[in-house]
Amino acid sequence: MTIKSFTFNPFQTNCYVAYHEGEAVIVDPSCVVPVEQQAVLDYLEKHDLKVRHLLLTHAHIDHIFGCAFFAEHFGMGWQLHRADLPLLRHGKEQAEMFGIDLRLPPEPVSFLNEGDTVAFGGATWAVLHTPGHSPGSVCFHDADGGYVLAGDVLFQGSIGRTDLWEGSLPTLMRSIFNKLAPLGEVTQVYPGHGPVTTVGRELQHNPFLTGGFAEMGR
């Protein structure tokens, strides 16, 4: 498995292209301008990749900028958790809060639920429902590969914001301790912002997981 990260838009949001045996998925299309969109297309073409799935960890504005573009380009729709559908549908309102224009994303073709799997190129990802940052936040876990794409649930040295629509700090802490911590300390974490980390590093050094907030999730 190869995971390529791109960091796009004023929010410095990570977009991922993951691929195995010639098949790829795009996770969180954070690209705003044509040059960012083209960077993803060029990478796919360079490695001769067939896109099998378009996936969202959640539907906050900085993660959905490129939804409409890629849905149209590949002729396929996006998949996300149903609880984040209101965020997707109100994408323009989210964008207006920051003075940014947004081409409204299309309706999703299907919804991701706890226990679902996403298969491509011989790889299988398990879908983990991890609310708290948003009601429909999900993570994608590859047990064989030893990594998880965590969206804005967990970062190196921090956690996702909980002061946005239907965010909840206690819910987020439970998601981290009940869903991500059991994946094992060596599991690599590919976050929605910032560098790759590991579950073990965050359990030992992340101040949100070692301080008083941690009691909310235990």
Buried (B, 14 or more C-beta within 10 A) or exposed (E): BEBBBBBBBEBEBBBBBBBBEEBBBBBBBBBBEEEBBEBBBEBBEEEEBEBBBBBBBBBBBBBBBBBBBBBEBBEBBBBBBEBBBBBBEBBBEBBEEEEBEBBBBBEBEEBBEEEBEBEBBEBBBBBBBBBBBBBBBBBBBBEEBBBBBBBBBBBBBBBBBBEEEBBBBEBBBBBBBEBBBEBEEEBBBBBBBBEEBBBBBBBEEBEBBEEEBBEBBE
